[in-house]
Amino acid sequence: MSRFGMPGADTMLELAGPGAPEISEFAVIELAAALGRSTDSGRMLLSDAVEARYRLPKIWQRLLDGQVQVWRVRRVTDLTRALTQEAAAFVDAHLAHVVHTASFTTVKRLVAEAAARFDPETAEMEEADTQATLHVTLDLSTAWSIGTASGVHLSGLLDRADAEELEHAIRTIADQLAAAGSTDTLDVRRAKALGFLSRGDLTLDLTTNDEASPVEEARQRRLESTKPTSRTRQVVLHIHLSEAALRGNEGPGTPEFDPDTGMLGLHLARVENHHQTLTADAVRDWLSVPGTQVVVKPVIDLADQIAVDSYEIPDRISQRVRLKRPTCVFPHCTRTSARTDLDHIDEYVPPDQGGPPGQTATDRLAPLCRRHHRAKTHPSPDGRWDYQQLTPTTWLWTSPHSLRFLVHPDGTTTL
């Protein structure tokens, strides 16, 4: 009424984040009708357009130049609307040149980092809210039929470190059940593993009688060899953070100058194998748990070239290869290299069969997830995948039908 003088008149809508202009509500209704869309659908389309045009100008220009699909831009704008104007500009500057190939995980991680950098107070409040809402819920009161009465739904929200430890324990017991001959699916074995954990069984005693068959005895010995000597579980997280954040000399919550914003902000840490950015205070809380072992490793010079003659890959080589390339090198694959195989780009030939020395080397290996490693190793009826390393971080792939892809640090380009 303050703008138009009467109830029910046109009004101005804030369709995008701070810094973008307001849009007439009636104009949105007319545009949606002209496009053959519902008003809600037209409003969302226009919201994404305004967000990109006024708050993500570099990405918008690439859209106008036909260098990126509309759906990729809309995926970004859906996440940036809640950011401050400065944080949106940060995302635009860091994402524009790779927006045509960036995965949704990459976009979400960058938006989360921008929010923490430019609005640290909100990031701290969200972290505190998360800790306050941790829970585990078992629905013991609901059963829709007699057949489902024995099944109980489980839901919850766990601290990351606790979740990592629980996942390790569940996976270990599920593997032990499979080794013991269980024919259940992996999902069923994981569910049963929680039952063993609830009874305090971190490893399984699967001996059923004194006169077990040789096969059962061999299986039991294999299980015994996997049992830990204590109930302590080890959780390994690869975390990158500044020395000041690691020391915490000034105490938790002490801010530092952020080189990207020029303002006082939070110490941020990056969990490498989970594509997650969090505050250094959260890491410090994990490390304060009694019995936690902290290993600080020196910076590795990735320019070092190390080679051995054996087919087996030593840790000093595998660690450098995985750090140099954080994901699988297959076209468009985003699987973290921490959980991939390391492939000899050129087929390994044993030295006693005429193979050259130094075939297992930092510049002759590449991380491939198991699925793509199989596709590269085993030909299909139409041929096989082939690739070559052009630079330490660039690979040229050729598909069985001669399609060519360039895999580089910013993603994959079809040639």
N, C-alpha and C positions, 0 to 999 in steps of 0.2 A: 504493500500500500504506500510505503514511503517513496517508492520509485514511480509507480504507475497510477496511484490515486484511487484504486478501487479493488475490492476483493475479487479473486478469480482472474485478474488480468495477467498478461504476460509477465514473466519474471526471468531473471538471469540465473543461469546454472553454472556452478563450478565443476566442470567436467574433468579437469586435469589438475595437476599439482600446483603449488605456489609458483607464481610468475607467469602462468598462462591466463589468457583473457577469459572472461565469462561469456557464455553463449545464450542467446534467446531461446527460451523453452519452446515457443511456438515455431521458431525456425527449425528446431530439431524435429518437431512433429511433422512439418511439411517435407523436410528432406527425407525422413524415413519413408513417408508415403511415396514420394517420387522414386525412391530406390526399390520400392516393393518390399520393404521390411516392416516389421512391427516397430512401434515407437521405442520399446526397450532395446531392440536390436540396433536400430539406427542411432540411439543415444550412445551405446557402447562403441559403435564404429566411429562416431564423431569424437568421442572421448579419447580414443586411441590416436586419432589423427591430430587432435589439438595437443595432446601430450607430446607426441613426436615432433610436431612442427615447432612448438615454442620452447620445449624443455630438452629435446634431444636433437639439436639442429644438424649435427654431423651424421647421425643415423638417418634423419629425414632426407638429407641431400643424397645419400646413397640410395634411398628408396626412389627418389625422383629420377636418379640416373639409371634406374633399372638394374642395380647391382645387388639387390636383396629382395626376397619375397615379402609380401605384405604380412603373411602369417608370422614370420620371424620378428618383424617389428612390433606387431601386436603382443607377442609373447613378452617382449621387453617392457612395453608401456604398461602392461598389466601389473608389473612388479615395481615400476618406478613412481607411480602416481602418489604413493605415500611418502616419498622422499622429500627432503628439503630441496630448494632450488640448487644449492651448491652440490649436494649429493647427486642429484640428477645429472649435473654437468660433469661430475667425476665419472659416472657410469658411461655417459656419452663419449667422453674423451678416451676411455680405456677399452670400450667395446666396439666403437664404430668400424674400425678396420677389420674386425673379425666377426661382425654380427651375422654375416651370411653363412657362417659355418659353426658358430658357437653353440654348444649344447645347452639345454635348459639348466643343467646343473651348474655350468660355468656362469650363466647369467644370474642365477639365484645367489651363488657365492659372491659375485661382484656386488650385487645390490645389497647383500647383508653387510659386506665390508664397508660400502659407502655409508650405510645407515649408522654403523658404529663409529666411523671416522668423523662424520659431520654432526651427529647427534648422540654424543657419548652418554649424556644423562639418560636418554630413553633406553639405550643399550643396557646400561646398568640396571635400570628398573625392570627391563624384560628378563634379565638374567636372574634377578631376585624373585620375580614372579614365577619363573620356571622352577626354581628351587622350592618355592612355596607350594607348588602344585604337583610335585612328584607323588605318584600313587600307584598302587596295584589293586585291581578290582577283580574278584572272583564272583560270578553270578551263580550263587548256590541255590537261589530260590526259584529259578525259572526252568521248567521242563515242559515242552509243548506236547510230548507224548511219552508213553512208557519207553519207547525205543530210544528216545533222546535223553532220558533221565540220567544216564550215566555220563553224559557230556556236559562240561561246564565251560562257559565262555570266560576268557581271561583277557583283560586289557590293562594298560597302564602307561606311565611315563617315568622313565628311569634316568638317573644321572649317566652321562656318557661312559665314565670309567666303570661304573657298576654294570652297565649294559654290556660292555666289552667283556668283562669277566664272566658274566652269565652266558653270553654267546659262546665263549670258549668252552665252558663247562658242558653246555648242551651239545655242542658239536662233538666234543670228545666222547661223551657217553653214547651218542647216536652212532658214532663210528665203531665203538666197542660192541654195540648190539649187532651191527652188520657183520663184524668180524666173528661174532659168536654164532652166526647162522640165521639171524632174524630175517624173515622175508617181508617184513613191513616196509612200507614206503618211507622215504626220508622224513616226511612230515609227521608220520605216526611215530617214528623212532624219536624225533625231537620232542614230541609231546610226552612220550613215556620218560624221556630223560629228565624232565622237570619233576616227575614223580620220584625218581631215584634221588634227585637233589633234595627234595623235601624230606627225605628220610636220612639225609646226611651221607649218601653214597656217592662220593666223588669219583670212585672207580668201581668196577663191577667184579664181584666174585661169582663167576659163572660155572663153577664146578658143581655137577649135579650128582655124581656118584663116585665111589672109590675105584670102580673098574671101567673107567672111560676108555673109549677106543683110541687107537694111535692118532687118528685125525683130531679127536677132541683134545687129546693131550697136547698136540702141537699147537692147536688153536689157543689153548689155555696158556701155554708158555709164551705165545705171542702177545696175549693180553697182559700177562704178568710183566713183560719187558716194557710195556707202555705205562705202567703204574708209577706215579710220582712218589718220591720218598716222604713227602709231607703233604698236608692239605693246602699248602700255600699255592695260589695260582698267580701266574705272571701275566700282566697285561702290557703289551708293547704298543706305544703310541709314538709316532714320529712327529715331533712338534718343532716348528721353527718359530723362534721369537728372539727379541733383542737381548743383549747381555744385561741391560738395565732391568728389563722385565724379569729375567731369570734370577737376578740377585735380589731385587725387591728391597734395596737398602732403606728406602724411605717408607716402606710399609705398603700393605695392600691398598689399592685404589689410588696410588699416587700417579698423577697424570704426567705425560711427557709431551714435548712438542712434536706434532705430526708433520713430517716433511711434505706431505701432499696438501694439507689444509693450512699449515702455518699457524695452527691454533693448538691450545692445550687439549689433549685427547687421552684416550685410554691406551695402555699397552695392549697390543693385539697379538695373538698367536695363531698360527696356521697348523691344523692337523692334516698332515700330508696325505695319509691314506684314506681320509674321509671327506676331502674337499670341503672342510669346515673351517670357518674363522670364529674364534671365541676370544674372550678376554684372558689376559695373563692371570688375573685373580682366580678364575676357574681352574686353571692349570695348577696354581699354587695350592688351592684347596685339595686337589687330588694328591699332590705330592706330600701333603701334611699327614696323610693317613699312616698310622704306625706300620712299620715293616716295608714301606715303599722303597724300592731301589731306583735311584736316579742315576742315569748314565749320560754324561755330557760328552758328546763326540766333537772333535775338531772339524773345522770346515774342510771339505774334500776338494782338491783341485781337479775339476772334471776334465782339464786339458791333459792330465797324465795319461800316457798310453802304456797299458800293461798287457802282456801276452804270455800265455803258457801253451805247452804242447798238448796237454791232456784234453780229453773231451769234457770232463767234469769242470764246472765253472767255480773258481774260488770266490769267497765272499768279497774280497777286495776288488774283483772285477765286476761281479753282479751288482754290487752297491753303486758303483759309478755308472753303470749302464742304466739302472733304474732311475737314478737321480737326474741323468741327462735327459731322459724321456719319461715323463710321469704317467703316460698312458700307453696302451697297446698301439703299435704303429700301423695297424691295418686301417684302410680307409674308413673314416667316420666312426671308428671305435673309440669309446671313452673309458673303457675298463682300466682301472688304475694298474700301473706297472708293478705295484707291490704284490699283486696277486696273479701275475702272468708267468708264462714260461719265458726263458731266454733262448732265442733261436739263432743258430749259426746261419747268417745270411747266405753264405756259400756253403754248400754241403761239406760236412766234416769228413776228411779222409784220414784214417789212422796213419801215423808216421811209418809203421812197418809195412804199409801198403803203398808207400810213395807219397804220402801227404806232406805238404810243406810245414816247416816249424811255425809256431806262434799262431795257429788257427783259432784258438780261443782267446780273443783279444777284445779290449774295450771298443775298438772301432770295427769289429766284425760280428758283433752281437746286436740283437734288437729284441725288445719285449713284445711278445705276442700272447694274447689270451689263448686258452686251450682250444676254443672253437676255431679261431683263425689260424692257429698253429697247425691244426689238423688239415684245414683247407689248403694251406700252403704246402704241407708235406705230402698229402695224398691226392693224386690227380683225380679229377672227375672224368666222366665219359667225353666231355668236350675239351679237356685240357687241364691245365693247372694254373694256379696263381703264381706269379713270379715278381720279385722285387729286387731293387738294387739301391744301395745307399749313395746318394749324391753328395751330401754333406753330413757332418756329425748329427744333424737334427732334421734331415730331409730325406725322404724315401720316394722312389718312383715305382708304382705298382702297375702291373698289367694283368687283367683278368683273363679267364679262359676264352672269352670272346673278344679279346684284344682291346677292351676298354682300359683307359689309362688314367691313373689318379696320382696326384702329387700330395703326399702327406708331409706337413710342415708344422712348426710350433704353433701356428694359429689355426690349424684344422686340416681340412682336406679340400683340394681343388680338383675338379674334374677337367681333364685335358681334352 
